[in-house]
Each structure stands twice: as C-alpha cells, then as structure tokens.
Amino acid sequence: TFGGMREPGNIVAARIVTVEPTPRIIELRGDAAQKISRAYGTTGIITVLEMPLAPVQPWIDVIVAFEDFIESVRFAHAIALADGIVKKLLSPVQWPLPQYFSSFRSFCPAGKSLLSAMIGEMSIESFETLLEGFAGTMTYKAAHEDLPGKAPLYEHTWNHTTLQILKADRGVTFLQCLYPHDRLVEAVEQVGAKFGDEVLSHLEFIRLNGRVTANGIPVVRYSSPERLYEIMAGYEACGVMIAN
C-alpha cells in the first residue's frame, strides 16, 4: 500500500548519534532522513525515528492452493491491483517449497502451489469473490495472531522461505530479483521454463514508485559459482533485475 521505506513520506525524520571520536547528535528531516534508510547503522546510531502511522487493521491469514503456479501469480496480481481490497501480504509459492512449511503443512496439499496472503478483515469477502474467477481452493483462513512457539504465516514469505528450507536442506541458496511491472506474469513464465526445478520461485507483491510489481527471492539448487552466474544472466535476459 505504501511502498518501500525509501518512498517519499515513509521516513519523516531521524535523530542519530555519529560514530566519531567526539560523537555529535544530528537531526535529519525530509530528504536528509534517507541517509539512514537501509544503512544498517553505518551512518550513525539511530536514537529517534519519526514515521507516519496507518490505522490498525485486523488481518486474516489465508492460504489458497493452485494446480498451476502461474495461476497463483495471476490471482495475486489481480488482488494486488484491486485497490479496494486491503492487503498486507501476497506471496505466490511454487511447489515443492510449501512442503517445508511445517507450521502450516496440513494446509499445503501435495503437488499444489500456494498463495500466502494477509487480507484486511473488511476485505475478505471481496477476496473470496475475486477468487471465484481463478482455479484456486482456499485451504486456510484464520484471524492473524502471533503465538509463542509457532512461526506465523508471514515468516514463510520473503527470505524467511529460504530459512524454512535450510532447516531441512543445506544445499540451496537464493537470488534477489525485481520483476518488470509491465510484463510480470510473462517474465515469471519465462524463467520457469528456462530453469525448471533447479530454481523454485516465490514472489512478494510490492508497490514501487507508484507501480505494482513483484519482488522475487527464488530458491536455487546450488552447484557452482559459474552456474549461479549463468542463472542470473538468464533472469536478466528475461527482463528481471538481479541484486547481485
């Protein structure tokens, strides 16, 4: 809904203590506050951060199963573009990655790709109505809650997906991708056809510079540095940006 941290307005101000022989306290506002964005503390110790707030929403965790991974991407894209549907997370996940989701394994049918989503409670009916036009089956729907000892649904998305798999299989690594907003589904199909089971996709839909697109952190069966560079070149040939 609000894009990444670097979108104008998402960081209003920051107060930092510099890492110098004689530390200084500096207030950064407006564009200057971007100096601390994703800098991991290297530009100073953040002591105060000012950010805008949105209304608290009751979220519904949802899992939808699909025979075809591309169909899960198409449905997620449709929900992402539906501005009236309030959402926090839209993550299509290609089978067999869901078999490693131990906390939700009973809701992940064998051989099925998934959409993991967090939908605003007021929008869940609209979400289900839109699903009727796609070949997907909802296998899980529950009010979101963080419970001790149980990984929430969102901890099976983004690069948490890689961590879930590494618990059982240390032979994988990952890439960081950004799909083209104007031919997103086509690019996903292209890389899938090119690499098969050697690279397993999952996407996270985002808004970037005002446009809806998807980030990808595909899980790669690692063999060699040379092959990893070939895979990256293959993604780039399909118009997918790689953060190497």
GIWOCOR-V820801 format. One record per residue. N is the residue number from 1. RES is the residue in one small letter. PSI is psi in degrees with one decimal (NA if undefined). BURIAL is I if it has 9 or more other C-alpha atoms within 8 Angstrom, else O. Layout:
# GIWOCOR-V820801
n res psi burial
N RES PSI BURIAL
N RES PSI BURIAL
This chain:
# GIWOCOR-V820801
n res psi burial
1 t -43.2 O
2 f 4.8 O
3 g -166.3 I
4 g 175.4 O
5 m -30.8 O
6 r -6.6 I
7 e 137.7 I
8 p 132.0 O
9 g -15.5 O
10 n -26.6 I
11 i 116.6 I
12 v -45.2 I
13 a 160.6 I
14 a 143.9 I
15 r 129.1 I
16 i 155.3 I
17 v 121.6 I
18 t 153.7 I
19 v 83.3 I
20 e 165.1 O
21 p -38.9 O
22 t 97.1 O
23 p 146.7 O
24 r 151.1 O
25 i 122.0 O
26 i 134.3 O
27 e 124.3 O
28 l 126.3 I
29 r 155.4 I
30 g -135.4 I
31 d -32.9 O
32 a -28.4 O
33 a -19.7 I
34 q -14.9 I
35 k -20.0 O
36 i -4.0 I
37 s 120.1 I
38 r 31.8 O
39 a -3.4 O
40 y 33.9 O
41 g -1.2 O
42 t -19.6 O
43 t 7.1 I
44 g 160.7 I
45 i 120.6 I
46 i 121.7 I
47 t -25.5 O
48 v 136.4 O
49 l 129.5 I
50 e 120.5 O
51 m 150.3 I
52 p 153.9 O
53 l 151.5 O
54 a 162.0 O
55 p 141.7 O
56 v 134.3 O
57 q 140.3 O
58 p 120.0 O
59 w 148.6 I
60 i 123.8 I
61 d 134.2 I
62 v 139.6 I
63 i 129.2 I
64 v 130.0 I
65 a 141.0 I
66 f 143.5 I
67 e -33.3 I
68 d 126.2 O
69 f -40.4 I
70 i -33.7 I
71 e -36.6 I
72 s -35.7 I
73 v -43.1 I
74 r -43.8 I
75 f -44.5 I
76 a -40.2 I
77 h -40.9 I
78 a -41.5 O
79 i -40.4 I
80 a -37.1 I
81 l -11.8 O
82 a 92.0 O
83 d -24.3 O
84 g -12.0 O
85 i 119.4 I
86 v 126.2 I
87 k 153.9 I
88 k -24.8 I
89 l 133.5 I
90 l 106.7 I
91 s 95.4 I
92 p 136.7 I
93 v 124.0 I
94 q 135.3 I
95 w 138.3 I
96 p 14.5 I
97 l -39.1 I
98 p -17.1 I
99 q -13.4 I
100 y 1.4 I
101 f 75.4 I
102 s -38.7 O
103 s -23.0 O
104 f 18.4 O
105 r -34.8 I
106 s -13.2 O
107 f 8.2 O
108 c 89.7 I
109 p 142.2 O
110 a 133.4 O
111 g -1.5 O
112 k 136.3 I
113 s 160.0 I
114 l 159.9 I
115 l 118.9 I
116 s 131.1 I
117 a 153.4 I
118 m 116.9 I
119 i 138.1 I
120 g 138.1 I
121 e -38.5 I
122 m -12.2 O
123 s -0.8 I
124 i -33.9 I
125 e -41.6 O
126 s -37.6 O
127 f -47.9 I
128 e -35.3 O
129 t -43.5 O
130 l -33.1 I
131 l -26.9 I
132 e -23.9 O
133 g 5.6 O
134 f 158.4 O
135 a 65.9 I
136 g 154.1 I
137 t 124.8 O
138 m 124.0 I
139 t -13.7 I
140 y 134.3 I
141 k 116.2 I
142 a 150.7 O
143 a 132.5 O
144 h 135.1 I
145 e 143.8 O
146 d 115.1 O
147 l 141.5 O
148 p 134.0 O
149 g -2.4 O
150 k 125.3 O
151 a 124.5 I
152 p 167.1 I
153 l -38.4 I
154 y -17.6 O
155 e 15.1 I
156 h 18.0 I
157 t 178.2 I
158 w -143.5 I
159 n -0.9 O
160 h -28.7 I
161 t -46.6 I
162 t -42.0 I
163 l -38.1 O
164 q -38.2 I
165 i -38.9 I
166 l -20.5 I
167 k -28.1 O
168 a -21.4 O
169 d 110.7 O
170 r 7.4 O
171 g 20.8 O
172 v 158.9 I
173 t -164.4 I
174 f 164.1 I
175 l 164.6 I
176 q 121.5 I
177 c 156.2 I
178 l 119.4 I
179 y 150.0 I
180 p 130.9 I
181 h -26.7 I
182 d -5.1 O
183 r 47.6 O
184 l -54.9 I
185 v -41.3 I
186 e -40.7 O
187 a -39.2 I
188 v -42.7 I
189 e -41.3 I
190 q -48.7 I
191 v -32.0 I
192 g -42.5 I
193 a -31.2 O
194 k -36.8 O
195 f -11.6 I
196 g -139.1 O
197 d -6.0 O
198 e -29.8 O
199 v 119.7 I
200 l 127.2 I
201 s 146.6 I
202 h 143.6 I
203 l 156.0 I
204 e 117.4 I
205 f 138.9 I
206 i 164.6 I
207 r 123.9 I
208 l 121.4 I
209 n 38.3 O
210 g -1.3 O
211 r 143.5 O
212 v 127.7 I
213 t -162.5 I
214 a 142.4 I
215 n 148.9 I
216 g 137.8 I
217 i 67.3 I
218 p 146.7 I
219 v 125.3 I
220 v 130.6 I
221 r 109.2 I
222 y 134.9 O
223 s -46.3 O
224 s 159.3 O
225 p -38.4 O
226 e -43.6 O
227 r -35.7 O
228 l -41.3 I
229 y -34.0 O
230 e -40.8 O
231 i -44.1 I
232 m -42.3 I
233 a -36.3 O
234 g -40.7 I
235 y -46.1 I
236 e -33.9 I
237 a -22.6 O
238 c 7.8 I
239 g 14.5 I
240 v 125.5 I
241 m 137.1 I
242 i 129.9 I
243 a 97.0 O
244 n NA O
